[in-house]
Amino acid sequence: MWGGTPARSGAEDTVTSASCTASIPASGAATLGFTGTRSGAPSSPTAFGLNGADCSAA
């Protein structure tokens, strides 16, 4: 993971911004990413959120 610090609590995964991306100005941008693996059948997330607010998936 780069650009943030991951954490897991039960089935919930969160990413906290890194100090270099903690404050993003209006119309600014930040990049984060991860490389991962999985096992078993894939499943779709049931909810999304950003800064504590719910988001919807298209």
C-alpha positions as CSV (number, residue, x, y, z in Angstrom):
1,M,0.0,0.0,0.0
2,W,1.2,3.5,-0.7
3,G,-0.4,6.8,0.1
4,G,-2.1,5.5,3.2
5,T,-2.2,3.1,6.1
6,P,-4.6,0.2,5.9
7,A,-6.6,-1.3,8.9
8,R,-9.2,-4.0,9.2
9,S,-11.9,-4.4,11.8
10,G,-14.1,-7.5,11.2
11,A,-15.3,-7.2,7.6
12,E,-14.5,-3.5,7.3
13,D,-11.3,-2.2,5.7
14,T,-10.2,1.4,6.1
15,V,-7.3,3.4,4.8
16,T,-6.0,6.5,6.7
17,S,-4.2,9.1,4.7
18,A,-0.5,9.3,4.9
19,S,1.0,12.5,6.2
20,C,1.8,13.7,2.7
21,T,-1.8,13.3,1.6
22,A,-3.6,14.3,4.9
23,S,-4.6,17.7,3.5
24,I,-5.7,18.0,-0.1
25,P,-6.7,21.5,-1.4
26,A,-9.9,22.1,-3.3
27,S,-9.6,20.7,-6.8
28,G,-6.4,18.9,-5.7
29,A,-5.7,15.2,-6.1
30,A,-4.0,12.4,-4.2
31,T,-3.0,8.9,-5.4
32,L,-3.1,5.8,-3.3
33,G,-2.8,2.2,-4.4
34,F,-2.3,-1.4,-3.2
35,T,-1.2,-4.7,-4.5
36,G,-3.0,-7.7,-3.1
37,T,-4.1,-11.3,-3.5
38,R,-7.3,-13.1,-2.6
39,S,-8.5,-16.6,-2.2
40,G,-11.9,-18.1,-2.7
41,A,-14.7,-16.7,-4.9
42,P,-14.8,-12.9,-5.4
43,S,-17.6,-10.9,-3.9
44,S,-18.7,-7.4,-4.4
45,P,-18.5,-4.8,-1.6
46,T,-21.8,-4.0,0.0
47,A,-21.0,-0.4,1.0
48,F,-18.5,2.4,0.3
49,G,-17.6,5.4,2.3
50,L,-15.3,8.5,2.1
51,N,-14.5,10.6,5.1
52,G,-17.2,9.0,7.1
53,A,-19.9,9.6,4.4
54,D,-21.7,6.8,2.5
55,C,-21.0,6.6,-1.2
56,S,-22.9,4.7,-3.9
57,A,-21.5,2.4,-6.5
58,A,-22.5,2.9,-10.1
